[in-house]
Amino acid sequence: MWSVQALVVHLLLLGSILSIYFQSTILSDLEPLSTLRELGLEPPADRLVVFVVDGLRAQSILADHCSAVPDLRELFVDQALVGISRACPPTVTRPGHIAIFGGFNEDPAATLTNFAWNPSTFDTVFNRSRNAIGWMQDEVAKVFTHLPTGGGPLRFETFARSDISDRLRLDQWTFDKVRSFLTNEQNVQPLRDATSVVFFVYLADIDLAEHAHMPNSLNFREKLNSTQRGIRQTYELFESVFNDSRTAYLMTADYGMSLHGGGGDREVKTPFILWGAGVKRRAPDPGQNFTASENGTVLPLYQLEQIQLAPLMSALIGLPPPMNNMALMPLGFLNTSVQYELQVLHLNAMQLLAQARILIKRHEDGILYLLLPKFESLGSAEIENYPQIIKYLVAKEQYEEALKVSHKMAKLAQECMEYYHGYYHLPLLVATTASYLVWFYLLLVRLTRESNHPKSERNGYLTWTTLMMCLGGLVLLELMILQRVPDLTAFYLLLPFGILILALAERPCQDKGLMCQFPVLHLVGIVAPGVLLILMAFHNSHIGLLYLPIVCLNNRRAFFRPSLKLIFWLALVFLLSGILVVKQSAGLHFISDTIGVYIGNSHVVYFSMILSIIRPLILGHQHSTRAWIVNMAALLVTAYGIYQWDAGQPVCTYVYAACWSYLLFAFLSIPYSGTKNLKRRLELIIFNMLTVHIMLTTSIGSFFVQIMVTEFVLGLELYEESFSYGNLKDAITNQQENQGLEVSRNEIPMNPLEHVRQSYRYAALILLTFYVSFFGTGHWFFNFTFKPMTSRLFLPQFHLHMLVAFILLKVFIPSIIVISSIYALVSFGRRNARSIFICLFLMNDVMSLYFCYFVINRGSWEKVRESLDRLLVSHVFIILLLVCSWIAKGFLANTNKDKPLPRAQVQVVNNANLAQDSHA
């Protein structure tokens, strides 16, 4: 029951943090505004053509006097506005397209889906249009095709990259499709008199070219020249088909290619070129220029936020901004009357105020809103009065003043939305911190009870303190209901009360104080490992240097009893530390680069297979004939499958069947092996699990894990032998009056201090080996990487969820072995698993609490992913370690684990040397 409780609490703590940083900011229940035509104003353009060049940097257009785009240069020198639109990181395809056509930066909630799908619906320029026609890659179309449309169905023709075999020929496919569409009169005729038509032309080759070639290379410039020539020819084709000067054009990019998801200038600075119907030849002076030709032609360089393109495009064809638009339309870009521009800005302000009104109403609907903070600069009254003010100013023909008022109200609406979107951020952060602190207290109280023998009774839930806490929680719940606090937010604000009730119920009956025993030991045992874990998140190079002194200090008693086993163990420790130092130290990369040719291919996997057979023979492990035959056959099948994979051949179906069969056998055969002896059962666990690990390994990982497992088991045996020897001498010294003393470590009473100390010790060992196995198997704990080759012998095709399962299995196999070793070889470990995992939770959750203050939900995808990995890994992986404990207990079922260790009968003699040794 306690493990289920820990599982639930950790999931709730994770959910509490996610609710702070990753709640959706997209509002629903919005009503579309009237179009400009419905308001009696004729827009300057009937149709809009948008060219989106995937991954095109602004610098690629502007460099060398725009010599890379000669055809487009002729256009913008004569009639276009040229500028830079700043994208908002993460700079990947989906957020870029949403910003361009939706008018808002990607919703933070999409981070949790790795920007693979939309967590909620939203409005776009396509939804407002009556006719949206496009040619694009299928991945781009998926961003928009599932959304409800405001006018008509989206007529998107798509392609998959796998459909086009020729390299860098995707743009040509798009241009050919556009030409085929426009040269078919049946397609064009219905569009000649149509209004608010949007054509979307997506061009993917530039992104691929920048991956294949450097952005300044000749090959890339040739590809860019080809793409820009195709844009110019497509523009001329549109003009010849719709020869009415009612078409506006925009060329831009979703992001600048350098590093996917990055936040540097190269990634966020994308070009935009705007020309055609309704575009003013000269907008207000931006104060920045660029040289557009070799003869020194200087043109203004405009600056926009990428999201501002959505309301600007909408204005050109007479549409209101998308309902979820968060941008303010730039003034001075439209070649229209001031009345039209004012009406466009007014619609923009009304659309922003509609979103602000929803957030304000949610706050003001609460009974307690007068007692709570609010956004002072904008309220419901100001929003209601705004349309009347604009009508009055228009009636007085004070257009400039009306523009200023609309602009001011739109800015206030933006600030108001930002304020209310983060309204519960601080209360949730305080509640989450309180939940962690109460959880720590609960764990410490439980650990105190576990360390006392006999264990004292719990207070239970029927006490005055728990009843008072329940009453306080109910009062707070009632207040939040009256204030109409969102359900999820209210739940996490109440979470500390729930955990506190559990903690109060856990207190022992005879202990009325709140302080736990041994505060200094708890402080050192929790904070020291927590600080080291936090440091590893930022500087992982010291783990190899720390590993050697930590394990040697842990086994310091063994050095007083030199043996061949000790020498072998030390050799493994030095080898393991050396591998970690070389892998994690930048200054030693010349070593890893030198041997990388040998350890980066499958030869080291073949060597690991041989080692997995030789290792149990060297260590004297005793396995049944069936275990030897099945494991050796599984390794031979694995070797054959890896050979086929490396040779580029399809892996045989029989290999897949054999690997799946062995996977089931490896797990199911252990508890039903018939072996009752704990050590023999552990040897079988190690044998089977290492074979499975080899099947999932691509390089040196399995070799490293075999070294680590062997070193850990030997270290445990040395520690237990030295510990038992020391206890035996102490018992002889303290009880010399007994002629026939029987000594058993199981029977030696352990005081609470020693119980807590041992619990922290084994918890730290589990955590240390967990991290070390991560580094050694090619992963980094706080920037988790998914390698598709992991499942190459189990799955013929890529399957994300199964791949994740196999990677997690590979990562946690060492932990299953480590925990099984502690349970099998250490009496304290198998009898006090709860105390060990309580300490494990305390160490890990200190790190989790620290990371919850530094979550990044916007910006560079690398930074967002890094902070999210730290958050998820520190919560989810501790839960998976608990699952590893359950698996280990299942593996060791039906053994003689509950029987006392054999007693050593000792006859005490009066020997000065023995007495002297006993005091050493």
Buried (B, 14 or more C-beta within 10 A) or exposed (E): EEBEBBBEBBEBBBBBBBBBBBBBBBBEEBEBBEBBBEBEBEBBBBBBBBBBBBBBBBBBBBBEBBEBBEBBBEBBBEEBBBBBBBBBBBBBBBBBBBBBBBBBBBBBBBBBEEBEEBBEEBBBBBBBBBBBBBBBBBBBBBBBBEBEBBBEEBBBBBBEEEEBEEEBEBBBBBBEBBBEBBEEEEBEEEBBEEBBBBBBBBBBBBBBBBEBBEBEEEEBBBBBBBBBBBBBBBBEBBBEBBEEEBBBBBBBBBBBBBBBBBBEBBBBBBBBBBBBBBBBEEBEEBEEEBBBBEEEEEBBBBBBBBBBBBBBBBBBBBBBBBBBBBBBBBBEBBBBEEEBBBBBBBBBBBBBBBBBBBBBEBBEEBEEBEEEEBBEEBBEEBBEEBEEBBEEBBEEEEBEBBBEBBBEBBBBBBEBBBBBBEBBEEBBBEBBBBBBBBBBBBBBBBBBBBBBEEEBEBBEEEBEEBEEBBEBBEEBBEBBEEBBBBEBBBBBBBBBBBBBBBBBBBBBEEBEEEEBBBEEBBEEBBEBBBEBBBBBBEEBBBBBBBBBEBBBEBBEBBEEEEEEBBEBBBEBBEBBBBBBBBBBBEEBEEBBEEEEEEBEBBEBBBBBBEBBBEBBEEEEBEBBEEBEEBBBEBBEBBBBBBBBBEEEEEBEEEBBEBBEEBBEBBBEBBBEBEBEEBBBBBBBBBBBBBBBBBBBBBBBBBBBBBBBBBBBBBBBBBBBBBBBBBBBBBBBBEEBEEEEBEBBBEEEEBEBEEBBBBBBBBBBBBBBBBBBBBBBBBBBBBBBEEBBEBBBBBBEEEBEEEBBBBBBBBBBBBBBBBBBBBBBBBBBBBBBBBBBBBBBBBBBBBBBBBBBEEBBBBBBBBBBBBBBBBBBBBBBBBBBBBBBBEBBBEBBEEBEBEEEEEEEEBEBEEEEEBBEEBEE
